[in-house]
Amino acid sequence: MPTIVPISDLRNYGNVLDKVSPGSPVYLTRNGHGVCSIRDMKDEENFEKAEAMIRLLCELNAGIRSAEEEGWIAEEEVEEHFQNRRNECK
C-alpha cells in the first residue's frame, strides 16, 4: 500500500523521510491531488537504468526498421559505413 501524506507534513520532514524505504516511496499531496514523490536512492538508480534501457531498445528497434526498409549492410561494409557517418556528423 502506498504511503500518501499531505505536503504540509514536510514541516516535520524527519517523520516523512522515516516512511521512505526501497520499493515504498512517499507520495505528497496538495489539496488532495498528487504533487510529488520521495523515493529511496536505490529506487531512483533503478528508475534511471530502466529509462536508459528503454532508450537503447528504441534505438535498436529504429535501427532494425531502417535496415529492413533500406537494406542491411554487408559485414565487410560496416566499418566504412560508420566512418562515413562519423564524417557526416562533423
C-alpha positions in Angstrom: 0.0 0.0 0.0 1.5 3.4 -1.0 2.2 6.0 1.7 0.3 9.2 0.9 0.7 12.3 3.1 -0.2 15.9 2.6 2.7 18.2 1.6 2.1 20.2 4.8 3.6 17.2 6.7 7.0 18.3 5.4 7.2 20.7 8.3 8.2 17.6 10.2 10.3 16.2 7.3 12.1 13.7 9.5 8.8 11.9 10.1 8.1 11.8 6.4 11.6 10.6 5.5 11.3 7.8 8.0 8.4 6.4 6.0 10.5 6.2 2.8 12.1 2.8 2.1 13.3 0.9 -1.0 10.2 -0.1 -3.1 8.0 2.1 -0.9 8.0 5.8 -1.9 6.0 8.5 -0.1 3.6 10.5 -2.3 2.9 14.0 -1.3 -0.4 15.7 -2.0 -1.7 19.2 -2.1 -5.5 19.7 -1.8 -5.9 16.0 -2.3 -4.0 15.9 -5.6 -0.7 14.2 -6.1 2.2 16.7 -6.3 5.4 14.7 -6.0 7.1 11.7 -4.5 10.0 10.9 -2.3 11.9 7.8 -3.3 14.8 5.9 -1.9 18.0 6.4 -3.9 18.2 2.7 -4.9 14.7 3.1 -6.5 16.0 6.3 -8.3 19.0 4.4 -9.7 16.8 1.5 -10.9 14.4 4.0 -12.5 17.3 5.7 -14.3 18.6 2.3 -15.5 15.2 1.4 -16.8 14.9 4.7 -18.7 18.3 4.1 -20.3 17.3 0.5 -21.3 14.1 1.8 -22.9 16.0 4.4 -24.9 18.5 1.8 -26.0 15.8 -0.6 -27.1 14.1 2.2 -29.0 17.3 3.0 -30.8 17.9 -0.7 -31.6 14.3 -1.0 -33.0 14.8 2.1 -35.1 18.0 0.6 -36.5 16.2 -2.7 -37.3 13.4 -0.8 -39.0 15.9 1.2 -41.0 17.7 -1.9 -42.1 14.5 -3.6 -43.1 13.4 -0.6 -45.2 16.7 0.5 -46.7 18.5 -2.8 -46.7 21.1 -4.4 -44.5 24.8 -3.6 -44.8 27.3 -6.4 -45.6 29.6 -7.3 -42.8 32.6 -6.1 -44.8 31.0 -2.6 -45.3 30.1 -1.9 -41.6 33.4 -0.1 -40.7 33.3 2.0 -43.8 29.6 2.9 -43.2 30.3 4.1 -39.6 33.4 6.1 -40.7 31.2 7.9 -43.3 28.5 8.5 -40.7 31.1 9.9 -38.3 32.4 12.2 -41.0 28.9 13.4 -41.8 28.4 14.5 -38.2 31.5 16.7 -38.2 
